[in-house]
């Protein structure tokens, strides 16, 4: 009975064949559209220092130099950067989506992430461009004279949004050099994980897993077993404990991967569980008794 309930819950979180086709079409459309807009907005030439105006003829696919135009070069570059970041993110999303669909591990709870991610990437690309324009990073094209280099970097910022965000965080730390002089400041570097128990998980049972270490409550840590996020673990200074029942989709695996991530989502600790098939499923009657 418990096994049947688990299957129904999992199926409700899956995406159907129509949803897969529709999502695939959306990915194709929204990957092609920003590329078309980048081509449409590409200027025929960049202004030089001797030019008095930086205005262009505001007509898609014919953005040409025109002293009586209505579109400024900065506006063009902002749009190109945003579309390039959007395109880079769509490449990442399309790769992620097809991988999860192919392995039959895609869950509908991630749909919002797929919609929001490209717009977030466009914003990160714009911030990255402004940092370059301000000369805060050592880059020859920071003066905006090379649209090819700027667009390529913007697309890479959209493709690797997390890494670009970390770079922006590094720039912020260098500029402002924040200092934490609080006497009760938490030292996150003292967080240490020494191991976990048990090393072997039983199928069909609620396995109680304990991660041992030091200072485990000094920073937010997230736990993941394969692609399953562990919700609401019990955390103390020297132990993290939680229950985990192996879902049907993972029962054919020989080993399961334990990943503990820091507050930035970076790997902090990893290990492996073996699967023991001798564990007996817990029935509804046993649970009630």
Backbone as JSON, one array per atom type, in Angstrom:
{
  "sequence": "XXXXXXXXXXXXXXXXXXXXXXXXXXXXXXXXXXXXXXXXXXXXXXXXXXXXXXXXXXXXXXXXXXXXXXXXXXXXXXXXXXXXXXXXXXXXXXXXXXXXXXXXXXXXXXXXXXXXXXXXXXXXXXXXXXXXXXXXXXXXXXXXXXXXXXXXXXXXXXXXXXXXXXXXXXXXXXXXXXXXXXXXXXXXXXXXXXXXXXXXXXXXXXXXXXXXXXXXXXXXXXXXXXXXXXXXXXXXXXXXXXXXXXXXXXXXXXXXXXXXXXXXXXXXXXXXXXXXXXXXXXXXXXXXX",
  "N": [[0.83, -1.2, 0.0], [1.89, 1.29, 0.88], [3.91, 1.49, -0.98], [2.5, 1.77, -3.38], [1.29, 4.28, -2.98], [3.54, 5.9, -3.04], [4.36, 5.66, -5.7], [2.19, 6.88, -7.05], [2.42, 9.51, -6.11], [4.87, 10.19, -7.22], [4.37, 10.03, -9.98], [2.59, 12.12, -10.31], [4.24, 14.27, -10.17], [5.67, 14.19, -12.44], [6.25, 14.96, -15.95], [4.13, 14.96, -18.76], [3.92, 13.4, -22.09], [2.92, 15.27, -23.96], [3.54, 17.62, -22.61], [6.33, 17.47, -22.66], [6.9, 17.74, -25.41], [5.77, 20.25, -25.91], [7.28, 21.86, -24.17], [9.8, 21.46, -25.29], [9.46, 22.73, -27.79], [9.06, 25.37, -26.92], [11.6, 25.88, -25.84], [13.18, 25.8, -28.14], [12.07, 27.95, -29.61], [12.49, 30.18, -27.9], [15.2, 30.18, -27.8], [15.98, 30.77, -30.36], [14.74, 33.26, -30.87], [16.07, 35.43, -29.28], [18.53, 35.39, -30.61], [17.83, 36.18, -33.19], [16.97, 38.79, -32.61], [19.38, 39.89, -31.76], [20.84, 39.85, -34.14], [19.21, 41.58, -35.57], [19.57, 43.97, -34.21], [22.21, 44.6, -34.48], [24.74, 46.96, -34.96], [25.87, 48.82, -37.88], [28.38, 49.94, -37.77], [30.77, 50.97, -35.25], [30.83, 53.93, -33.24], [33.41, 56.41, -33.48], [36.02, 58.26, -31.67], [36.06, 60.75, -32.86], [33.55, 61.28, -33.73], [30.62, 63.21, -33.37], [28.06, 62.49, -32.64], [26.22, 59.64, -31.43], [24.11, 58.24, -32.42], [21.73, 56.07, -33.96], [19.96, 54.76, -36.81], [16.79, 53.76, -36.08], [15.75, 50.96, -36.84], [14.89, 47.68, -37.23], [17.14, 45.13, -38.29], [18.4, 46.92, -39.87], [20.15, 48.69, -38.61], [21.75, 51.4, -38.8], [24.37, 53.88, -39.11], [23.43, 57.12, -38.34], [23.02, 60.47, -38.16], [20.69, 61.78, -37.55], [19.24, 59.94, -36.21], [17.38, 57.87, -33.85], [18.13, 56.06, -31.92], [20.36, 55.33, -29.42], [23.83, 54.39, -29.12], [24.52, 53.22, -26.67], [22.06, 52.22, -25.8], [21.63, 50.27, -27.73], [23.77, 48.51, -27.15], [23.1, 47.72, -24.54], [20.75, 46.27, -25.05], [21.76, 44.26, -26.75], [23.51, 42.96, -25.01], [21.73, 42.02, -23.03], [20.09, 40.27, -24.54], [22.07, 38.48, -25.37], [22.9, 37.36, -22.91], [20.48, 36.15, -22.22], [20.29, 34.27, -24.3], [22.55, 32.65, -23.77], [21.75, 31.55, -21.32], [19.51, 30.1, -22.17], [20.73, 28.09, -23.65], [21.98, 26.68, -21.6], [19.7, 25.91, -20.15], [18.28, 24.36, -22.04], [20.06, 22.22, -22.37], [20.09, 21.16, -19.74], [17.36, 20.5, -19.44], [16.87, 18.56, -21.48], [18.63, 16.55, -20.65], [17.55, 15.76, -18.15], [15.0, 14.96, -18.95], [15.67, 12.86, -20.67], [16.81, 11.04, -18.86], [14.62, 10.49, -17.38], [14.06, 11.89, -15.0], [13.0, 14.35, -14.62], [11.18, 16.88, -12.91], [8.07, 18.47, -12.23], [8.1, 20.47, -10.37], [10.27, 22.06, -10.87], [9.66, 23.73, -12.94], [9.12, 26.51, -12.72], [11.68, 27.5, -12.22], [12.88, 27.13, -14.72], [11.56, 29.04, -16.24], [12.21, 31.47, -14.98], [15.0, 31.6, -14.92], [16.32, 32.46, -17.47], [15.75, 35.25, -17.54], [16.94, 36.1, -15.2], [19.58, 35.53, -15.88], [19.93, 37.37, -17.97], [19.87, 39.76, -16.53], [22.18, 39.4, -14.93], [24.11, 39.37, -16.94], [23.9, 42.03, -17.87], [24.77, 43.43, -15.57], [27.37, 42.47, -15.48], [28.37, 43.55, -17.83], [28.25, 46.3, -17.22], [30.13, 46.38, -15.18], [32.42, 45.85, -16.66], [32.41, 48.08, -18.36], [32.87, 50.06, -16.5], [35.46, 49.61, -15.94], [36.24, 47.94, -13.88], [37.09, 45.39, -14.1], [39.86, 43.8, -15.63], [39.89, 44.14, -18.83], [40.22, 44.3, -22.3], [38.17, 45.12, -23.96], [36.52, 46.75, -22.55], [35.77, 49.36, -22.97], [33.7, 49.29, -24.7], [34.15, 49.27, -27.42], [34.33, 47.0, -28.88], [31.97, 45.1, -29.99], [31.69, 42.38, -30.49], [33.33, 41.01, -28.61], [32.1, 41.87, -26.24], [29.47, 40.83, -26.48], [30.01, 38.09, -26.63], [31.14, 37.61, -24.07], [28.9, 38.28, -22.56], [27.07, 36.31, -23.32], [28.42, 34.08, -22.31], [28.32, 34.74, -19.61], [25.59, 34.43, -19.2], [25.38, 31.71, -19.75], [26.95, 30.54, -17.81], [25.85, 31.4, -15.23], [26.03, 31.18, -12.42], [28.79, 31.14, -11.9], [29.49, 33.64, -12.95], [28.1, 35.27, -11.18], [29.52, 34.77, -8.83], [31.92, 35.96, -9.55], [31.15, 38.64, -9.7], [30.54, 38.99, -7.02], [33.1, 38.78, -6.0], [34.24, 41.1, -7.08], [32.74, 43.04, -5.71], [33.61, 42.53, -3.07], [36.28, 43.26, -3.26], [36.13, 45.99, -3.88], [34.63, 47.23, -1.78], [35.63, 46.02, 0.47], [34.55, 44.63, 2.85], [34.34, 44.47, 6.4], [33.93, 42.46, 9.2], [33.52, 43.14, 12.34], [32.22, 42.22, 14.54], [31.94, 41.07, 17.88], [30.75, 38.63, 18.44], [30.89, 37.21, 16.12], [30.28, 34.64, 13.76], [32.46, 32.09, 12.92], [32.77, 30.75, 9.94], [34.63, 29.18, 8.73], [35.38, 27.22, 10.44], [33.73, 25.08, 10.23], [33.33, 21.64, 9.97], [33.22, 18.38, 8.61], [33.21, 15.09, 9.6], [32.33, 12.52, 8.96], [29.79, 10.03, 8.09], [26.9, 8.05, 8.9], [24.51, 5.4, 8.55], [26.67, 3.51, 6.27], [25.43, 1.91, 4.51], [22.3, 1.6, 2.96], [18.94, 0.54, 3.48], [16.51, -0.94, 1.4], [13.14, 0.07, 1.05], [12.82, 0.87, 3.67], [12.7, 3.31, 6.35], [15.45, 4.95, 6.55], [17.62, 6.09, 9.01], [19.85, 8.61, 8.97], [22.94, 9.9, 9.94], [25.05, 12.64, 9.98], [28.19, 13.47, 11.02], [30.27, 15.88, 12.72], [31.89, 19.1, 13.2], [30.84, 22.25, 14.38], [28.56, 22.41, 12.74], [26.27, 23.89, 12.69], [26.93, 26.45, 12.09], [26.75, 27.58, 9.6], [24.42, 27.72, 6.83], [23.69, 24.57, 5.59], [23.01, 22.41, 2.9], [21.56, 19.3, 1.99], [21.83, 16.59, -0.21], [20.81, 13.68, -1.82], [21.75, 11.88, -4.47], [19.64, 13.23, -6.8], [17.78, 14.05, -5.02], [16.57, 16.33, -2.76], [17.07, 16.83, 0.68], [14.73, 17.53, 3.08], [14.25, 19.72, 5.83], [16.24, 18.74, 7.87], [17.48, 17.63, 11.11], [19.59, 19.68, 12.9], [22.49, 20.05, 14.76], [25.32, 21.31, 16.63], [27.27, 19.34, 16.3], [26.19, 17.31, 14.76], [24.14, 16.18, 12.06], [21.02, 14.97, 11.38], [18.66, 12.9, 9.69], [15.8, 11.36, 8.08], [15.54, 8.97, 5.47], [13.94, 7.55, 2.81], [14.36, 5.31, 0.26], [13.43, 6.21, -2.93], [11.38, 4.77, -5.59], [12.53, 5.25, -8.08], [15.23, 5.22, -7.67], [15.91, 2.7, -6.86], [17.12, 0.83, -8.48], [19.7, 1.56, -8.62], [23.17, 0.97, -7.91], [24.75, 2.32, -6.12], [24.35, 5.23, -4.06], [24.75, 8.74, -4.16], [25.94, 10.94, -1.75], [25.7, 14.32, -1.16], [26.8, 17.27, 0.32], [26.17, 20.61, 0.5], [27.44, 23.97, 0.61], [26.44, 27.29, 1.79], [26.44, 28.73, -0.56], [25.82, 26.92, -2.47], [27.9, 25.35, -3.31], [29.9, 22.35, -3.57], [30.59, 20.79, -0.49], [31.03, 18.52, 0.99], [31.22, 15.05, 0.24], [30.02, 11.73, -0.29], [29.36, 8.14, -0.47], [26.62, 5.87, -0.55], [25.92, 2.42, -0.09], [23.52, 0.06, -1.36], [21.24, -1.99, 0.34], [19.37, -4.73, -0.18], [17.98, -6.25, 1.63], [16.3, -5.12, 3.44], [12.96, -4.83, 4.66], [9.92, -3.65, 3.21], [7.93, -1.13, 4.8], [4.71, -1.67, 5.82], [1.3, -0.4, 5.71], [-0.16, -1.49, 7.82], [1.81, -2.19, 9.65], [2.83, 0.28, 10.23], [0.68, 1.5, 11.51], [0.38, -0.2, 13.67]],
  "CA": [[0.0, 0.0, 0.0], [2.77, 2.46, 0.94], [4.63, 1.54, -2.24], [1.59, 2.3, -4.38], [1.14, 5.71, -2.73], [4.77, 6.56, -3.48], [4.33, 5.7, -7.16], [1.21, 7.88, -7.48], [2.98, 10.83, -5.84], [5.95, 10.46, -8.17], [3.79, 10.26, -11.3], [1.98, 13.44, -10.33], [5.3, 15.26, -10.29], [6.33, 14.01, -13.73], [5.71, 15.72, -17.07], [3.63, 14.05, -19.77], [4.51, 13.48, -23.43], [2.56, 16.55, -24.55], [4.34, 18.64, -21.93], [7.71, 17.39, -23.15], [6.95, 18.31, -26.76], [5.5, 21.69, -25.81], [8.45, 22.5, -23.55], [10.88, 21.44, -26.28], [9.19, 23.78, -28.77], [9.34, 26.65, -26.27], [13.05, 26.03, -25.74], [13.69, 26.14, -29.48], [11.61, 29.29, -29.99], [13.12, 31.23, -27.09], [16.63, 30.21, -28.1], [16.15, 31.41, -31.67], [14.29, 34.65, -30.85], [17.1, 36.42, -28.91], [19.56, 35.42, -31.65], [17.27, 37.02, -34.26], [17.0, 40.19, -32.16], [20.77, 40.35, -31.77], [21.17, 40.15, -35.54], [18.43, 42.74, -35.99], [20.04, 45.18, -33.53], [23.65, 44.76, -34.64], [25.03, 48.2, -35.7], [26.74, 48.66, -39.05], [29.72, 50.29, -37.32], [30.83, 51.59, -33.94], [31.28, 55.32, -33.32], [34.78, 56.73, -33.1], [36.14, 59.44, -30.8], [35.87, 61.99, -33.6], [32.14, 61.45, -34.06], [29.91, 64.05, -32.42], [26.83, 61.83, -32.23], [26.26, 58.18, -31.34], [22.73, 57.84, -32.69], [21.57, 55.15, -35.09], [18.63, 54.63, -37.39], [16.06, 52.79, -35.27], [14.98, 50.07, -37.69], [15.45, 46.34, -37.09], [17.88, 44.57, -39.42], [19.03, 47.99, -40.63], [20.59, 49.65, -37.62], [22.89, 52.03, -39.47], [24.81, 55.18, -38.6], [22.56, 58.18, -38.83], [23.1, 61.58, -37.2], [19.35, 62.17, -37.17], [18.55, 58.74, -35.74], [16.7, 57.95, -32.57], [18.58, 54.98, -31.05], [21.73, 55.59, -28.99], [24.69, 53.2, -29.12], [24.43, 52.57, -25.36], [20.82, 51.45, -25.79], [21.87, 49.09, -28.57], [24.65, 47.59, -26.43], [22.33, 47.14, -23.44], [19.85, 45.25, -25.61], [22.57, 43.14, -27.23], [24.02, 42.24, -23.84], [20.62, 41.3, -22.41], [19.72, 39.15, -25.42], [23.16, 37.49, -25.35], [22.77, 36.64, -21.65], [19.27, 35.32, -22.35], [20.63, 33.15, -25.18], [23.44, 31.75, -23.04], [20.97, 30.82, -20.34], [18.67, 29.14, -22.87], [21.59, 26.95, -23.98], [22.13, 25.9, -20.36], [18.4, 25.33, -19.8], [17.97, 23.3, -23.0], [20.9, 21.07, -22.03], [19.6, 20.58, -18.49], [16.03, 19.92, -19.65], [16.96, 17.31, -22.26], [19.3, 15.53, -19.83], [16.63, 15.24, -17.15], [13.94, 14.23, -19.64], [16.24, 11.61, -21.16], [17.02, 10.11, -17.74], [13.32, 10.35, -16.73], [14.17, 12.43, -13.64], [12.49, 15.72, -14.59], [10.04, 17.08, -12.01], [7.34, 19.69, -12.54], [8.39, 21.51, -9.38], [11.36, 22.88, -11.38], [9.22, 24.5, -14.11], [9.3, 27.94, -12.46], [13.11, 27.8, -12.39], [13.18, 27.2, -16.16], [11.01, 30.3, -16.76], [12.86, 32.62, -14.36], [16.45, 31.58, -15.12], [16.83, 33.31, -18.56], [15.65, 36.66, -17.19], [18.0, 36.32, -14.22], [20.84, 35.54, -16.62], [20.02, 38.64, -18.7], [20.25, 40.77, -15.54], [23.58, 39.19, -14.56], [24.92, 39.81, -18.08], [23.92, 43.49, -17.86], [25.65, 43.85, -14.48], [28.73, 42.14, -15.89], [28.74, 44.55, -18.84], [28.49, 47.56, -16.53], [31.41, 46.25, -14.49], [33.45, 46.0, -17.68], [32.42, 49.47, -18.8], [33.44, 50.88, -15.44], [36.88, 49.3, -15.82], [36.52, 47.23, -12.63], [37.78, 44.16, -14.48], [40.89, 44.05, -16.63], [39.43, 43.59, -20.11], [40.53, 45.28, -23.33], [36.97, 45.62, -24.63], [35.63, 47.37, -21.56], [35.28, 50.65, -23.44], [32.55, 49.08, -25.56], [34.5, 49.41, -28.82], [34.3, 45.69, -29.53], [30.7, 44.45, -29.66], [31.83, 40.92, -30.54], [33.82, 40.55, -27.32], [31.09, 42.12, -25.2], [28.37, 39.88, -26.65], [30.5, 36.75, -26.26], [31.22, 37.55, -22.61], [27.53, 38.31, -22.03], [26.51, 34.98, -23.52], [29.07, 33.19, -21.34], [27.77, 35.08, -18.29], [24.28, 33.78, -19.13], [25.56, 30.25, -19.75], [27.52, 30.18, -16.49], [25.35, 32.46, -14.37], [26.52, 31.03, -11.05], [30.19, 31.56, -11.86], [29.52, 35.09, -13.16], [27.66, 35.88, -9.93], [30.64, 34.69, -7.9], [32.9, 36.96, -9.97], [30.62, 39.93, -9.26], [30.72, 39.03, -5.57], [34.51, 39.05, -5.77], [34.45, 42.52, -7.37], [32.16, 43.78, -4.59], [34.46, 42.38, -1.9], [37.52, 44.02, -3.48], [35.85, 47.43, -3.86], [34.15, 47.71, -0.5], [36.44, 45.41, 1.52], [33.74, 44.61, 4.07], [34.93, 43.88, 7.59], [32.97, 42.07, 10.24], [34.21, 43.27, 13.62], [31.34, 41.85, 15.63], [32.62, 40.16, 18.82], [30.11, 37.31, 18.42], [30.83, 36.78, 14.73], [30.41, 33.2, 13.54], [33.56, 31.72, 12.04], [32.27, 29.67, 9.09], [35.73, 28.33, 8.29], [35.57, 26.15, 11.41], [32.79, 23.99, 9.95], [34.07, 20.44, 9.57], [32.45, 17.13, 8.57], [34.12, 13.97, 9.82], [31.83, 11.27, 8.4], [28.35, 9.81, 8.15], [26.53, 6.68, 9.26], [25.26, 4.22, 8.09], [27.21, 3.54, 4.92], [24.58, 1.05, 3.68], [20.89, 1.92, 3.14], [18.03, -0.57, 3.24], [15.37, -0.67, 0.54], [11.82, -0.06, 1.66], [12.84, 1.24, 5.08], [13.05, 4.69, 6.67], [16.81, 4.94, 7.04], [18.04, 7.25, 9.79], [21.22, 8.93, 8.58], [23.56, 10.91, 10.79], [26.31, 13.23, 9.53], [28.89, 13.98, 12.2], [31.28, 16.89, 12.43], [32.06, 20.17, 14.17], [30.35, 23.56, 13.94], [27.65, 22.21, 11.61], [25.18, 24.86, 12.76], [27.49, 27.79, 11.91], [26.34, 28.11, 8.3], [23.38, 26.87, 6.24], [24.16, 23.46, 4.77], [21.94, 21.65, 2.25], [21.92, 17.89, 1.8], [21.22, 16.01, -1.4], [21.16, 12.3, -2.16], [21.55, 11.92, -5.92], [18.95, 14.47, -7.13], [16.73, 14.24, -4.03], [16.92, 17.26, -1.69], [16.59, 16.45, 2.01], [13.99, 18.65, 3.66], [14.13, 19.88, 7.29], [17.05, 17.86, 8.73], [17.77, 18.11, 12.45], [20.98, 20.13, 12.88], [23.13, 20.54, 15.97], [26.7, 21.73, 16.35], [28.14, 18.22, 15.95], [25.49, 16.24, 14.03], [22.96, 16.43, 11.22], [20.31, 13.71, 11.25], [17.44, 12.94, 8.9], [15.32, 10.07, 7.6], [15.53, 8.9, 4.01], [13.41, 6.31, 2.23], [14.82, 5.26, -1.12], [12.3, 6.19, -3.87], [11.42, 3.7, -6.59], [13.37, 5.59, -9.22], [16.63, 4.99, -7.32], [16.1, 1.36, -6.32], [17.96, 0.05, -9.38], [21.08, 2.04, -8.52], [24.04, 0.19, -7.04], [25.23, 3.21, -5.08], [23.74, 6.56, -4.04], [25.73, 9.79, -3.87], [25.6, 11.93, -0.73], [26.36, 15.61, -1.38], [26.49, 18.33, 1.26], [26.52, 21.86, -0.16], [27.51, 25.12, 1.51], [25.37, 28.27, 1.61], [26.49, 29.22, -1.95], [25.51, 25.82, -3.37], [29.12, 24.68, -3.73], [30.13, 21.08, -2.86], [31.33, 20.92, 0.76], [31.4, 17.17, 1.41], [30.54, 14.03, -0.56], [30.24, 10.33, 0.08], [28.53, 7.19, -1.2], [25.89, 4.82, 0.16], [25.59, 1.17, -0.76], [22.12, -0.33, -1.17], [21.02, -3.32, 0.9], [18.02, -5.14, -0.55], [17.38, -7.14, 2.62], [15.32, -4.38, 4.25], [11.58, -5.11, 4.3], [9.08, -2.46, 3.16], [7.03, -0.89, 5.92], [3.33, -1.65, 5.36], [0.41, 0.49, 6.46], [-0.56, -2.16, 9.03], [2.93, -2.11, 10.58], [2.98, 1.68, 10.63], [-0.37, 1.77, 12.48], [0.63, -0.99, 14.88]],
  "C": [[0.87, 1.26, 0.0], [3.53, 2.63, -0.35], [3.78, 2.12, -3.34], [1.39, 3.8, -4.21], [2.35, 6.48, -3.21], [4.8, 6.68, -4.99], [3.38, 6.76, -7.67], [1.76, 9.27, -7.28], [4.07, 11.18, -6.84], [5.41, 10.78, -9.54], [3.16, 11.64, -11.41], [3.02, 14.55, -10.51], [6.06, 15.14, -11.61], [5.65, 14.89, -14.78], [5.31, 14.74, -18.17], [4.28, 14.25, -21.13], [4.17, 14.8, -24.11], [3.38, 17.68, -23.93], [5.78, 18.65, -22.4], [7.85, 18.03, -24.52], [6.75, 19.81, -26.72], [6.69, 22.44, -25.22], [9.62, 22.53, -24.52], [10.7, 22.52, -27.34], [9.47, 25.16, -28.19], [10.84, 26.91, -26.16], [13.65, 26.44, -27.08], [13.34, 27.57, -29.85], [12.38, 30.37, -29.23], [14.64, 31.17, -27.14], [16.89, 30.94, -29.41], [15.8, 32.89, -31.62], [15.37, 35.65, -30.41], [18.24, 36.5, -29.92], [19.1, 36.31, -32.81], [17.33, 38.49, -33.86], [18.43, 40.73, -32.11], [21.23, 40.7, -33.17], [20.46, 41.42, -35.99], [18.98, 44.04, -35.41], [21.52, 45.45, -33.76], [23.95, 46.01, -35.48], [25.98, 47.97, -36.86], [28.19, 49.05, -38.74], [29.65, 50.94, -35.96], [31.33, 53.03, -34.07], [32.72, 55.49, -32.87], [34.84, 57.97, -32.23], [35.91, 60.76, -31.52], [34.41, 62.27, -33.92], [31.43, 62.24, -32.96], [28.65, 63.38, -31.89], [27.01, 60.32, -32.23], [24.86, 57.61, -31.54], [22.65, 57.01, -33.96], [20.12, 55.17, -35.56], [17.91, 53.48, -36.69], [15.15, 51.95, -36.17], [15.64, 48.7, -37.65], [16.03, 45.84, -38.4], [18.49, 45.65, -40.31], [19.42, 49.1, -39.66], [21.87, 50.29, -38.14], [23.16, 53.4, -38.87], [23.98, 56.3, -39.21], [22.54, 59.29, -37.79], [21.73, 62.06, -36.76], [18.55, 60.98, -36.62], [18.0, 58.92, -34.35], [17.16, 56.89, -31.58], [20.05, 55.19, -30.72], [22.52, 54.29, -28.93], [24.63, 52.48, -27.78], [23.17, 51.72, -25.24], [20.98, 50.17, -26.59], [22.7, 48.07, -27.81], [23.93, 46.94, -25.25], [21.42, 46.02, -23.95], [20.62, 44.04, -26.09], [23.08, 42.29, -26.07], [22.91, 41.42, -23.19], [20.2, 40.09, -23.24], [20.8, 38.07, -25.43], [23.12, 36.69, -24.06], [21.58, 35.7, -21.65], [19.58, 34.08, -23.19], [21.54, 32.14, -24.48], [22.7, 30.93, -22.02], [20.07, 29.78, -21.0], [19.47, 27.91, -23.29], [21.75, 26.04, -22.76], [20.82, 25.19, -20.01], [18.05, 24.18, -20.74], [18.78, 22.04, -22.7], [20.4, 20.37, -20.78], [18.27, 19.86, -18.69], [16.11, 18.58, -20.39], [17.65, 16.2, -21.47], [18.35, 14.91, -18.82], [15.46, 14.49, -17.78], [14.45, 12.88, -20.12], [16.45, 10.59, -20.06], [15.75, 9.89, -16.93], [13.36, 10.8, -15.27], [13.63, 13.86, -13.54], [11.26, 15.79, -13.7], [9.41, 18.44, -12.28], [7.61, 20.81, -11.55], [9.51, 22.44, -9.82], [10.93, 23.79, -12.54], [9.44, 25.99, -13.91], [10.76, 28.35, -12.65], [13.45, 27.97, -13.86], [12.65, 28.51, -16.77], [11.8, 31.51, -16.24], [14.33, 32.72, -14.74], [16.93, 32.47, -16.27], [16.8, 34.8, -18.24], [16.69, 37.03, -16.12], [19.35, 36.41, -14.91], [21.02, 36.83, -17.4], [20.42, 39.76, -17.75], [21.71, 40.64, -15.13], [24.5, 39.65, -15.69], [25.01, 41.34, -18.14], [24.84, 44.02, -16.76], [27.11, 43.61, -14.84], [29.24, 43.16, -16.92], [29.06, 45.9, -18.19], [29.81, 47.53, -15.76], [32.56, 46.41, -15.47], [33.56, 47.44, -18.14], [33.07, 50.39, -17.76], [34.92, 50.61, -15.24], [37.24, 48.58, -14.54], [37.15, 45.87, -12.86], [38.75, 44.49, -15.6], [40.5, 43.37, -17.94], [39.58, 44.66, -21.18], [39.29, 45.88, -23.98], [36.03, 46.35, -23.69], [35.11, 48.73, -22.0], [34.13, 50.51, -24.42], [32.86, 49.17, -27.03], [34.43, 48.1, -29.58], [33.01, 44.96, -29.17], [30.79, 42.94, -29.67], [32.29, 40.38, -29.18], [32.8, 40.72, -26.22], [29.96, 41.11, -25.28], [28.79, 38.47, -26.27], [30.57, 36.61, -24.75], [29.83, 37.55, -21.97], [26.86, 36.95, -22.17], [27.12, 33.97, -22.55], [28.58, 33.46, -19.92], [26.38, 34.47, -18.12], [24.38, 32.28, -19.06], [26.07, 29.77, -18.4], [27.15, 31.27, -15.48], [25.93, 32.38, -12.97], [27.96, 31.5, -10.93], [30.32, 33.07, -12.06], [29.09, 35.82, -11.9], [28.77, 35.87, -8.89], [31.71, 35.72, -8.24], [32.45, 38.36, -9.56], [30.74, 40.08, -7.75], [32.17, 39.34, -5.21], [34.83, 40.53, -6.01], [33.92, 43.37, -6.22], [33.07, 43.72, -3.36], [35.74, 43.2, -2.04], [37.27, 45.52, -3.34], [35.54, 47.91, -2.45], [34.93, 47.15, 0.69], [35.68, 45.34, 2.84], [34.47, 43.91, 5.21], [33.84, 43.61, 8.61], [33.71, 42.07, 11.57], [33.34, 42.9, 14.8], [32.05, 40.87, 16.57], [32.03, 38.76, 18.8], [29.99, 36.76, 17.02], [31.05, 35.27, 14.63], [31.52, 32.93, 12.55], [33.15, 30.51, 11.22], [33.38, 28.74, 8.64], [35.96, 27.16, 9.24], [34.6, 24.99, 11.21], [33.56, 22.8, 9.39], [33.15, 19.23, 9.64], [33.43, 15.97, 8.64], [33.63, 12.65, 9.24], [30.33, 11.18, 8.49], [28.09, 8.33, 8.42], [25.01, 6.52, 9.09], [25.79, 4.4, 6.67], [26.35, 2.72, 3.95], [23.12, 1.35, 4.01], [20.04, 0.72, 2.77], [16.87, -0.11, 2.36], [14.08, -0.85, 1.3], [11.75, 0.32, 3.12], [13.14, 2.73, 5.23], [14.43, 4.69, 7.33], [17.11, 6.23, 7.81], [19.53, 7.49, 9.55], [21.73, 10.05, 9.47], [24.9, 11.34, 10.19], [26.97, 13.87, 10.73], [29.96, 14.98, 11.8], [31.37, 17.91, 13.54], [31.55, 21.48, 13.57], [29.35, 23.48, 12.8], [26.49, 23.19, 11.6], [25.67, 26.3, 12.52], [27.21, 28.39, 10.54], [25.3, 27.18, 7.7], [24.0, 25.82, 5.33], [22.95, 22.76, 4.17], [22.44, 20.27, 1.9], [21.14, 17.35, 0.61], [21.71, 14.58, -1.58], [20.74, 12.07, -3.61], [20.86, 13.24, -6.27], [17.83, 14.78, -6.14], [17.23, 15.17, -2.93], [16.29, 16.81, -0.38], [15.97, 17.67, 2.67], [14.01, 18.56, 5.19], [14.93, 18.86, 8.1], [17.24, 18.48, 10.11], [19.26, 18.42, 12.55], [21.39, 20.59, 14.26], [24.57, 20.89, 15.62], [27.59, 20.58, 15.9], [27.44, 17.1, 15.19], [24.35, 16.81, 13.2], [22.28, 15.09, 11.01], [19.02, 13.91, 10.46], [17.06, 11.52, 8.5], [15.23, 10.11, 6.08], [15.03, 7.52, 3.58], [13.71, 6.32, 0.74], [13.61, 5.21, -2.05], [12.48, 5.12, -4.93], [12.4, 3.98, -7.72], [14.85, 5.32, -8.95], [16.91, 3.56, -6.87], [16.96, 0.47, -7.2], [19.42, 0.47, -9.32], [21.89, 1.13, -7.59], [24.55, 1.02, -5.86], [24.49, 4.54, -5.2], [24.79, 7.56, -3.57], [25.18, 10.75, -2.82], [26.41, 13.21, -0.99], [25.87, 16.59, -0.32], [27.04, 19.62, 0.68], [26.55, 23.0, 0.85], [26.42, 26.12, 1.15], [25.33, 28.83, 0.19], [26.17, 28.13, -2.96], [26.73, 25.1, -3.89], [29.32, 23.4, -2.94], [31.02, 21.29, -1.64], [31.84, 19.56, 1.23], [30.63, 16.18, 0.55], [30.91, 12.65, -0.06], [29.29, 9.44, -0.7], [27.87, 6.2, -0.24], [25.83, 3.57, -0.72], [24.14, 0.82, -0.46], [22.04, -1.77, -0.71], [19.58, -3.71, 0.62], [17.35, -6.01, 0.47], [16.33, -6.46, 3.47], [13.91, -4.64, 3.77], [10.78, -3.83, 4.26], [8.17, -2.35, 4.37], [5.61, -0.78, 5.41], [2.51, -0.69, 6.19], [0.02, -0.12, 7.79], [0.53, -2.05, 10.1], [3.07, -0.69, 11.11], [1.94, 2.03, 11.69], [-0.1, 1.06, 13.79], [1.82, -0.44, 15.64]]
}
